[in-house]
Amino acid sequence: MRNFKRAVLSVFILLVVLAILAFVLENQQSVSLLFLGWVGPQLPVSVVAVCALLAGMLIGPVIGWILRRASRPSRRHLV
C-alpha cells in the first residue's frame, strides 16, 4: 500500500510539473508592466504570472496569520 501511495504521488507531481512546463512554453510573449509610473522590464507572460502566483502564496498566509493573531484574546491576566 505504501508503494502505491508513493506511485500515485509521483504521478501527480509529474502531471503538475508537465502542466507548468506546458504553461511556460505556451506563454512566451513578452509584456511590460506599468505600475504607478514605474515601467518594468519586458518579461514573458509566464514569468509574470508565476511571480504573481508566488507573491499571492506568500502574502495570503501572512495576512491570515496576522488576522488570527489580532483576533486572539490577550493571554495576560490582569491581577
N, C-alpha and C positions, 0 to 999 in steps of 0.2 A: 504494500500500500504506500509505503514511503517513497519508493522509486516512482510509482505512478504519479504522486503529487509533484515530485521533482520534475518529471517529464512534462506534466501539464503546465507547471510554472515556466519551464524552459521554452515551451512552445508559445505561451502567452508573451513572454519577454521578447522572443524573436519576432512575433507579429507586431508588437509595439515598435520595435526598432525598425522593422521594414516600413511601417506606416510613416514614421518620422522621416526616414530616408526618402520615401516617395514624395512627401510634402516638401522637403527641401529641394529635391530635384525638379519638381514641377513649378516652383515659385522662385525663379532666378531673375525676374525682372527687377531692375534697380529702382529704388524710390528714395526720395529725400524728404525728411520730415521737417516741418516748420512749427515751432512751439515758442510762443511769446517772443517772437523776433529772432530766436536762435534757429539757425538752419543746420541740420545735422548732415553728416556725410552720406553719400549715396551708398546704400546697402541693399542687398537682395531682400525681397518681401519676407522670405522665410526667416531671415536673421531678425528682422524687426518683430515678427510675430512670436518667435521663440523668446526673445528678450522680454516682450510684454507678458508672456505666459510666466516666465520665471519671476519677474517682478511681482506679479499678482500672487504667485505661490509663496513669496516671501512676505509680502505686505499683509495678506489676508490673515494668516495665523498670528502675526504680531498684533494686529488690531483686535482680534478675538481675545488674545491673552490680556491686552490692556483693558478691554471691556469687562472680562471676567474678574480681573484684579480690582477694578474700580467698584464693581457691584458687590464684592465680598464685604461682609461686615467686619469692622475692626476687631482684631483679636485681643487688643489690650482691654483690660478690665479696669474700670475706674474704682478706686477704693475710697 
